[in-house]
């Protein structure tokens, strides 16, 4: 039977990756996680200074055609070579990760529900909704500690692209969600309900 596809979207720093991983762990077996961030377009042909100026929060920054092609391959039972992204170099890395098709495919990303082709492939669509100040603090900590960014660069990027693109694309896309999860991972009841539904749908496909 066709794999179950669960889409998890939300603003940068909302905790959508945490929710996606919780779903992955709850399913227990037969699941795979596909991150939309891995599908940023390859920009190695541009100088580093130019790569830093790219608006990575706009849908045009994502190689949606490749993401959709890979989702269709997984849905057809075929393995994919998932790309990886080098945040320090601001471009796609040479390394790829072999991912086999499974019973449950979990896809997460800030712009996941913006493109109709992507959201139409998601059987369950979850939008993680967290206040902007909390998301900004989380993003600041993550980008400085894990991605080698300076505090000034994170603040500048947030004000010039992250926040405007959130208001233009990400926030409106939550109308396409089946479930809006306030407070993200702190909303234990909401998370448990989503996990229960995911387990129920996955079990139905294994019968």
Secondary structure, DSSP 8 states (H G I E B T S, - for coil): ---EEEEEEESTTSSHHHHHHHHHHHH-SSEEEEEGGGGB---TTS-HHHHTTS-TTSGGGB-HHHHHHHHHHHHTT--EEEEEEETTTTEEEEEEEEE---SEEEEE-TTTTTSHHHHTT-SEEEEEE--HHHHHHHHHHHHHHHS---HHHHHHHIIIIIHHHIIIIIHHHGGG-SEEEETGGG-HHHHHHHHHHHHHHHHHHH-
